[in-house]
Amino acid sequence: MGRGYLIAFEGVEGAGKTTQLGRAAAFLRAAGREVVVSREPGGTALGESVRAVLLDPVAEITPQAELLLYLAARAQLASEVLAPALDSGKDVLLDRFVHSTLAYQGYGLGVEVGGATPAENLRRLRELCLVATGGLWPDQVILLDLDPGIGLTRLRAGKVAGQNSMFDDRIESRELAFHRRVRDGFLACAKAEPDVVKVIDAGAPPGDVTAAMEGFLRGFLGL
């Protein structure tokens, strides 16, 4: 049995990652593939505890501490869930992974990790991600690209409708300028890794987004 594929779904808040990931899992299972679905931060008992701290709207966490908490949760997930699933031939679909660290902590917060220049700082941040994952990097990233203002409006609408109890968590409630930097970070990642990051317009109707995502997976996996 060959190794499975690690596919991460990324994007700004409200881009529809969770919805499209769920549809991707159903699509791949219908095609006969074994699929494990997880999320970051989370996916393990430790990760879910860290998630509660990171998203707590009243928690006071420095940017450096935020980065290290994400990396700690990721290290546990990689060891406990990701590596075993991939080694057994299962595909893993992740709601956020290493590129969220580059976009949110690297571009959004500008966390300093010892680089002499912004480019060197991002390189070191990538290295920290690789330490946390034990060398794992996504085989493919599906980046659902959306204007952050639209994404946050979607979240507010979901909250009013009672569909999104997580709105106003510590990350979502940051200023719009932060979320715009995050989007810029994701697009920079796509430019730097064009063979890894597939950009899909998340502003299109949900059905069209799903069709584009499934079409990409069909080609990538040879379905």
Secondary structure, DSSP 4 states (H G I P E B T S, - for coil): -----EEEEEESTTS-HHHHHHHHHHHHHHTT--EEEEESS-SSHHHHHHHHHHH-TT----HHHHHHHHHHHHHHHIIIIIHHHHHTT-EEEEES-HHHIIIIIIIIS---SS-SSHHHHHHHHHHHHHHHHTT---SEEEEEE--HHHHHHHHHHHHHTT--TTTT-TTTTS-HHHHHHHHHHHHHHHHH-TTTEEEEETTS-HHHHHHHHHHHHHHHHT-
